[in-house]
């Protein structure tokens, strides 16, 4: 059986993408989508693929709105997000209360969700006292954001809005030489949270259409095993010191 599949190529799934590993009884028919986030949106809105990579919170929102998708415990990316809050200079995150803070893309983007959790749980930020300004709409079209979420004006750049003082900070993949992590020593703070509490957030996982799983009861296990085999090949042959400490999770 051929399964229409969208998954970004990475070292730990390369053996799947190049055919060295295949799921038992199935063939993955890969389609390349750039950027990968476009595939999340298409899957949520059109159910266009059989198997696809998807951001964790996009999946949770999709499920909450009745999308017939099921995630497998295959985590394609994980990250440490203390450095995802970007501002003109480091400062006390509590100062974000009462101010406007940008969010790269949608309010439900996984990096933004993890970063807001860090702000609340580690730095005591009352998230309800911040106005969150998203630069795009949500992957799940039916999702309605909270009342303290607004849209960035059309044509305005998120990084420029922070640099110019319109926004106090921005959360997510906001590239600008003028912005730095707001959390002081963000990398050290992230590794400390990992060491002390095991906080190593899941970003992307694998989802499958429910109708495909229902028609093929052995598919979930076959996919899981294939991803594990591909990762094991990577670990055995290409592992570098950094990845020994942070290898892709099973």
Secondary structure, DSSP 8 states (H G I E B T S, - for coil): -EEEEE----TTTHHHHTTSS--TT-EEEE---SSHHHHHHHHHHH---SEEEEEHHHHHHHHHTT--EEEEEEEEEEE--GGGEEESS---GGGGTTSEEEESS-TT-HHHHHHHHHHHHHH---GGGSEEEESS--SSTT----TTEEE--TT--HHHHHHTTSSSEEESS---TT-EESSTTHHHHHHHHHHHH---EEEEEEEEEHHHHHH-TTHHHHHHHHHHHHHHHHHHHH--HHHHHS----
